[in-house]
Amino acid sequence: MRSEEGVEGDDEFYMRKCVELAKKAIGCTSPNPMVGCVIVKDGQIVGQGFHPKAGQPHAEVFALRDAGDLAENATAYVSLEPCNHYGRTPPCSEALIKAKVKRVVIGMVDPNPIVSSSGISRLKDAGIDVTVGVEEELCKKMNEGFIHRMLTGKPFLALRYSISVNGCFLDKIGEGALDIGGYYLKLLNEYDGIILSSSLTDKLSTMSISIQPIQIIVASNAQQSPNLDLTNTVEESSPKVVLCIKKELVTESTTSNCKVETVVLEKINLDSILEYCYRRGLCSVLFDLRGDIEDLEVLLIDGIEQKLLQKIMVEVLPEWSTKDEKQVPSMKWLESKAVKDLHSKQAGGSILLEGYLECFDI
């Protein structure tokens, strides 16, 4: 609970609370966005909620249920514009109107063309005071994958790799990265899919397979036989391992495992793989440069040339190396690209650098 200290300051405070709530569903909502909502009356939060999963009620519905009759004449804060159409769930704009809230504060406009500003218009037409753009960058950052998917028809793609302190490529992740709270474990929770070398398709971590990203493996030749660890795969769930393969390389053995989805593509390139990911409902994909990366080199160069790569994450390990552990020609392509919004943070004993390529703008 918090007493009011001026409208502008309160708006920012409660919107940050919305983002905090929304992130409770991180990794669970795709193809939907993460959304949080709080209902505030007389300086106190009387209701709150977040969207837990696609097909389930939206954040506004949970918050209004929590508030009950106290929602009348209250202010609703929501990180994303309320929907104004019938889909899997009824319109949230109508739920807010029915609850008789007097004001709605919105973090960002929904990039979905089905919604885009229509929810705002509906609320205003009903006589509700609407404020838009509070903590907008924070709300956009949280849903950068969803936004990119809506605007481009492709998932948001991030590249991750490791280097030594003197800039040599390393074929590993830092100590503690896979522990609880480790940065790599968080990435596995955040991203919907992960493109891996066939030599790295063993178990990604000890966490439940049900909350791991879809593993996307590329079969570049007929002799390739990925060592897939499928011991934790739930029988009734959708396959968590996808093998992308050219039509001429398909054999009976590549299509016989019910725990692996075989995707036959006319051409093996990053664009076709991302198109498949879009159809599967993925909002974000991690491109992890480890293992036998020869089968990933062409994809990475393709991603850079076609401007399919949006974000770069570099783990700088506390090591000195005399040479690259792997030769990665595509790194020369990356060196010529400008990076914006670069920042660093501690990740165990390593430093994690994150930035966006200039071609990307949320």
C-alpha positions as CSV (number, residue, x, y, z in Angstrom):
1,M,0.0,0.0,0.0
2,R,1.2,3.5,-0.7
3,S,-0.2,7.0,-0.1
4,E,-0.4,9.4,-3.1
5,E,2.4,11.9,-3.6
6,G,1.3,13.6,-6.8
7,V,-0.2,12.1,-9.9
8,E,2.9,11.9,-12.1
9,G,5.1,10.3,-9.5
10,D,2.3,7.8,-8.6
11,D,1.7,6.9,-12.2
12,E,5.3,5.9,-12.7
13,F,5.4,3.9,-9.4
14,Y,2.3,1.9,-10.2
15,M,3.3,1.3,-13.8
16,R,6.6,-0.2,-12.5
17,K,4.5,-2.4,-10.3
18,C,2.5,-3.5,-13.4
19,V,5.8,-4.5,-15.0
20,E,6.9,-6.4,-11.9
21,L,3.7,-8.3,-11.9
22,A,3.8,-9.0,-15.6
23,K,7.3,-10.6,-15.3
24,K,5.9,-13.3,-13.1
25,A,4.8,-15.0,-16.3
26,I,8.1,-14.6,-18.1
27,G,8.5,-17.4,-20.6
28,C,4.9,-18.5,-20.4
29,T,2.7,-16.1,-22.5
30,S,3.9,-16.4,-26.1
31,P,2.5,-15.7,-28.6
32,N,0.8,-13.2,-26.2
33,P,2.7,-10.4,-24.4
34,M,3.4,-10.2,-20.7
35,V,1.0,-7.8,-19.1
36,G,0.4,-6.6,-15.5
37,C,-2.4,-4.5,-14.0
38,V,-3.0,-2.8,-10.7
39,I,-6.2,-1.0,-9.5
40,V,-5.6,1.9,-7.2
41,K,-8.1,3.8,-5.1
42,D,-7.5,6.5,-2.5
43,G,-3.7,5.9,-2.8
44,Q,-3.9,2.2,-2.1
45,I,-3.7,-0.9,-4.4
46,V,-7.0,-2.6,-4.1
47,G,-6.5,-5.1,-6.9
48,Q,-3.8,-6.6,-9.0
49,G,-3.2,-9.3,-11.6
50,F,-1.1,-10.4,-14.6
51,H,-1.7,-12.5,-17.7
52,P,-0.4,-16.0,-16.9
53,K,-0.7,-17.8,-20.2
54,A,-2.2,-17.6,-23.7
55,G,-5.8,-18.5,-23.6
56,Q,-6.3,-17.5,-20.0
57,P,-7.8,-14.3,-18.8
58,H,-5.9,-11.1,-19.3
59,A,-4.2,-9.0,-16.5
60,E,-7.1,-6.5,-16.3
61,V,-9.6,-9.3,-15.6
62,F,-7.6,-10.7,-12.7
63,A,-7.0,-7.3,-11.3
64,L,-10.7,-6.3,-11.5
65,R,-11.7,-9.6,-9.8
66,D,-9.3,-8.9,-7.1
67,A,-10.6,-5.4,-6.6
68,G,-14.3,-6.3,-6.7
69,D,-16.6,-3.3,-6.0
70,L,-13.6,-1.2,-5.0
71,A,-12.8,-0.8,-8.8
72,E,-15.6,1.7,-9.2
73,N,-14.2,5.2,-9.5
74,A,-10.6,3.8,-9.1
75,T,-7.6,4.2,-11.4
76,A,-6.5,1.2,-13.5
77,Y,-2.8,0.9,-14.4
78,V,-2.0,-1.5,-17.2
79,S,1.4,-2.0,-18.9
80,L,-0.2,-2.6,-22.4
81,E,-3.2,-1.1,-24.0
82,P,-6.4,-3.1,-23.1
83,C,-7.7,-5.2,-26.0
84,N,-10.9,-4.2,-27.7
85,H,-11.8,-7.4,-29.6
86,Y,-13.2,-10.8,-29.0
87,G,-10.5,-13.5,-29.3
88,R,-9.9,-16.3,-26.8
89,T,-11.1,-13.9,-24.2
90,P,-13.6,-11.0,-24.1
91,P,-12.4,-7.4,-24.6
92,C,-10.7,-5.9,-21.5
93,S,-11.8,-2.4,-22.5
94,E,-15.4,-3.5,-21.9
95,A,-14.5,-5.1,-18.6
96,L,-12.9,-1.8,-17.4
97,I,-16.0,0.1,-18.5
98,K,-18.4,-2.3,-16.8
99,A,-16.3,-2.0,-13.6
100,K,-16.8,1.8,-13.8
101,V,-13.2,2.8,-13.3
102,K,-12.7,6.6,-13.7
103,R,-9.2,6.6,-15.1
104,V,-6.9,4.2,-17.1
105,V,-3.2,4.7,-17.3
106,I,-1.5,2.7,-20.1
107,G,2.2,2.0,-20.4
108,M,2.3,1.5,-24.2
109,V,0.0,1.2,-27.2
110,D,-0.5,-2.4,-28.5
111,P,1.4,-2.9,-31.8
112,N,-1.1,-5.6,-32.7
113,P,-3.0,-4.1,-35.6
114,I,-6.2,-5.8,-34.3
115,V,-5.9,-3.6,-31.2
116,S,-3.7,-0.6,-32.0
117,S,-5.3,2.4,-30.3
118,S,-8.9,1.0,-30.6
119,G,-8.9,0.0,-26.9
120,I,-7.9,3.6,-26.0
121,S,-10.6,5.0,-28.2
122,R,-13.2,2.8,-26.7
123,L,-12.3,3.8,-23.2
124,K,-12.4,7.5,-24.1
125,D,-15.7,7.2,-25.8
126,A,-17.1,5.7,-22.6
127,G,-16.0,8.9,-20.7
128,I,-13.0,7.4,-19.0
129,D,-9.9,9.6,-18.6
130,V,-7.0,7.9,-20.4
131,T,-3.2,8.5,-20.0
132,V,-0.8,6.8,-22.4
133,G,3.0,6.4,-22.4
134,V,3.9,6.1,-18.7
135,E,7.2,4.2,-18.3
136,E,6.8,3.4,-22.0
137,E,10.4,2.3,-22.6
138,L,10.3,-0.1,-19.6
139,C,7.1,-1.6,-21.0
140,K,8.5,-2.0,-24.5
141,K,11.7,-3.5,-23.2
142,M,9.8,-6.2,-21.4
143,N,7.9,-7.2,-24.5
144,E,10.6,-6.6,-27.2
145,G,10.0,-10.1,-28.6
146,F,6.2,-9.7,-28.9
147,I,6.6,-6.2,-30.5
148,H,9.2,-7.4,-33.0
149,R,7.0,-10.4,-33.9
150,M,4.0,-8.1,-34.5
151,L,5.9,-5.6,-36.6
152,T,8.0,-7.9,-38.7
153,G,6.2,-11.3,-38.8
154,K,9.4,-12.9,-37.3
155,P,10.6,-13.7,-33.8
156,F,13.1,-11.5,-32.1
157,L,16.6,-13.1,-32.5
158,A,19.4,-12.7,-30.0
159,L,23.0,-14.0,-30.4
160,R,25.0,-15.3,-27.4
161,Y,28.6,-16.2,-27.3
162,S,31.6,-16.1,-24.9
163,I,35.1,-14.5,-25.1
164,S,38.1,-14.2,-22.9
165,V,39.2,-10.9,-21.4
166,N,41.6,-10.4,-24.3
167,G,38.8,-11.0,-26.9
168,C,39.4,-14.6,-27.9
169,F,36.4,-16.8,-28.7
170,L,35.7,-19.4,-26.0
171,D,33.5,-22.5,-26.4
172,K,31.9,-22.5,-23.0
173,I,29.8,-20.6,-20.5
174,G,31.0,-19.2,-17.2
175,E,30.9,-21.0,-13.9
176,G,27.5,-20.7,-12.2
177,A,25.7,-19.6,-15.3
178,L,23.5,-22.6,-15.1
179,D,22.9,-22.4,-11.3
180,I,19.7,-21.0,-9.9
181,G,19.8,-17.3,-10.5
182,G,22.5,-17.7,-13.2
183,Y,22.2,-15.6,-16.3
184,Y,22.1,-18.5,-18.7
185,L,19.3,-20.3,-16.8
186,K,17.4,-17.0,-16.9
187,L,17.9,-16.9,-20.7
188,L,16.5,-20.4,-21.0
189,N,13.4,-19.2,-19.1
190,E,13.0,-16.0,-21.1
191,Y,13.4,-17.2,-24.7
192,D,10.8,-19.4,-26.5
193,G,13.4,-21.2,-28.7
194,I,17.1,-21.7,-28.9
195,I,19.1,-22.5,-32.0
196,L,21.9,-24.9,-31.1
197,S,24.8,-26.8,-32.7
198,S,23.9,-30.5,-33.1
199,S,26.8,-31.3,-30.7
200,L,25.1,-29.4,-27.9
201,T,21.6,-31.0,-28.0
202,D,22.0,-32.8,-24.7
203,K,20.0,-31.6,-21.7
204,L,20.3,-27.8,-21.5
205,S,19.9,-27.7,-17.7
206,T,18.5,-29.6,-14.8
207,M,15.2,-27.6,-14.8
208,S,12.0,-29.2,-16.0
209,I,11.8,-29.8,-19.7
210,S,8.3,-28.3,-19.7
211,I,9.8,-24.8,-19.1
212,Q,12.8,-25.1,-21.3
213,P,12.8,-23.4,-24.7
214,I,12.2,-25.4,-27.9
215,Q,15.6,-26.7,-29.0
216,I,16.1,-26.0,-32.8
217,I,18.7,-28.2,-34.4
218,V,19.9,-28.0,-38.0
219,A,20.8,-31.2,-39.9
220,S,23.2,-30.0,-42.5
221,N,24.2,-33.4,-43.9
222,A,22.8,-36.9,-44.1
223,Q,25.4,-38.3,-41.7
224,Q,24.5,-35.9,-38.9
225,S,22.9,-37.7,-36.0
226,P,22.3,-35.3,-33.1
227,N,22.7,-36.8,-29.6
228,L,19.3,-35.7,-28.3
229,D,18.7,-36.1,-24.6
230,L,14.9,-36.8,-24.4
231,T,14.7,-38.4,-21.0
232,N,12.6,-35.5,-19.5
233,T,10.3,-35.0,-22.4
234,V,6.7,-35.3,-21.4
235,E,4.9,-37.7,-23.7
236,E,1.7,-35.8,-24.1
237,S,3.3,-32.4,-24.6
238,S,4.3,-30.9,-27.9
239,P,7.9,-31.9,-29.0
240,K,10.5,-29.7,-27.3
241,V,13.2,-30.6,-29.9
242,V,12.9,-29.6,-33.6
243,L,15.1,-30.9,-36.3
244,C,15.3,-28.7,-39.4
245,I,16.4,-30.7,-42.4
246,K,16.5,-30.4,-46.2
247,K,14.0,-32.5,-48.1
248,E,16.7,-34.6,-49.8
249,L,18.2,-35.6,-46.5
250,V,15.0,-37.0,-44.9
251,T,15.3,-40.7,-44.0
252,E,13.0,-43.0,-42.0
253,S,15.2,-42.6,-38.9
254,T,14.9,-38.8,-38.9
255,T,11.1,-38.9,-38.7
256,S,10.6,-42.0,-36.5
257,N,11.0,-40.3,-33.1
258,C,7.7,-39.0,-31.7
259,K,9.6,-36.8,-29.3
260,V,11.3,-34.9,-32.1
261,E,9.5,-32.7,-34.6
262,T,11.1,-33.0,-38.0
263,V,10.7,-29.8,-40.1
264,V,11.4,-30.3,-43.8
265,L,12.6,-27.1,-45.5
266,E,13.3,-26.4,-49.1
267,K,16.3,-24.3,-48.1
268,I,18.1,-24.4,-44.8
269,N,18.5,-20.7,-43.9
270,L,17.8,-18.5,-41.0
271,D,14.8,-16.8,-42.6
272,S,13.0,-20.1,-43.2
273,I,13.8,-21.3,-39.7
274,L,12.4,-18.1,-38.2
275,E,9.3,-18.3,-40.4
276,Y,8.7,-21.8,-38.9
277,C,9.2,-20.3,-35.4
278,Y,6.7,-17.6,-36.1
279,R,4.1,-20.2,-37.2
280,R,4.8,-22.2,-34.0
281,G,4.0,-19.0,-32.0
282,L,7.5,-18.2,-30.8
283,C,8.2,-14.5,-30.0
284,S,11.9,-14.8,-29.2
285,V,14.8,-17.1,-30.2
286,L,18.3,-17.4,-28.8
287,F,21.1,-18.2,-31.1
288,D,23.7,-19.9,-28.9
289,L,27.2,-20.1,-30.5
290,R,28.8,-23.1,-28.8
291,G,29.9,-26.6,-29.7
292,D,30.6,-27.6,-33.3
293,I,29.6,-24.3,-34.8
294,E,30.4,-25.2,-38.4
295,D,26.7,-26.0,-39.0
296,L,25.7,-22.6,-37.5
297,E,28.2,-20.4,-39.4
298,V,26.1,-20.1,-42.6
299,L,23.0,-19.3,-40.5
300,L,24.8,-16.6,-38.6
301,I,26.2,-14.9,-41.6
302,D,22.8,-15.1,-43.2
303,G,21.3,-13.4,-40.1
304,I,23.7,-10.6,-40.2
305,E,23.4,-10.0,-44.0
306,Q,19.6,-10.1,-43.9
307,K,19.3,-8.0,-40.7
308,L,17.5,-10.8,-38.9
309,L,19.7,-10.5,-35.8
310,Q,18.5,-7.8,-33.3
311,K,20.5,-8.3,-30.1
312,I,24.0,-9.5,-29.0
313,M,24.9,-10.9,-25.7
314,V,28.6,-11.5,-25.0
315,E,29.9,-13.2,-21.8
316,V,33.4,-12.1,-21.0
317,L,34.9,-14.8,-18.9
318,P,37.7,-14.0,-16.3
319,E,40.3,-15.9,-18.4
320,W,43.2,-15.0,-20.7
321,S,43.5,-17.0,-23.9
322,T,46.4,-17.2,-26.4
323,K,44.1,-18.0,-29.3
324,D,40.5,-18.6,-30.3
325,E,39.2,-22.0,-29.2
326,K,37.1,-22.0,-32.5
327,Q,37.6,-20.2,-35.7
328,V,34.5,-18.1,-36.3
329,P,34.7,-16.2,-39.6
330,S,31.3,-14.6,-39.0
331,M,32.8,-12.6,-36.1
332,K,34.5,-10.4,-38.7
333,W,31.1,-9.5,-40.1
334,L,29.9,-8.6,-36.6
335,E,32.9,-6.4,-35.9
336,S,31.7,-4.1,-38.7
337,K,28.3,-3.6,-37.2
338,A,27.4,-0.7,-34.9
339,V,25.9,-1.6,-31.5
340,K,23.6,0.7,-29.6
341,D,22.3,0.8,-26.0
342,L,25.3,-1.2,-24.9
343,H,25.5,-2.0,-21.2
344,S,27.2,-4.4,-18.9
345,K,26.4,-6.3,-15.8
346,Q,28.0,-8.8,-13.4
347,A,27.1,-12.4,-14.1
348,G,28.8,-14.6,-11.5
349,G,32.5,-14.2,-12.1
350,S,31.9,-13.0,-15.7
351,I,30.8,-9.8,-17.2
352,L,27.8,-9.9,-19.6
353,L,27.7,-7.3,-22.4
354,E,24.3,-6.6,-24.1
355,G,23.5,-4.4,-27.0
356,Y,21.3,-4.0,-30.1
357,L,22.3,-3.9,-33.7
358,E,21.5,-0.6,-35.4
359,C,18.9,-2.3,-37.7
360,F,16.7,-2.9,-34.6
361,D,14.4,-0.4,-33.1
362,I,11.5,-1.2,-30.7
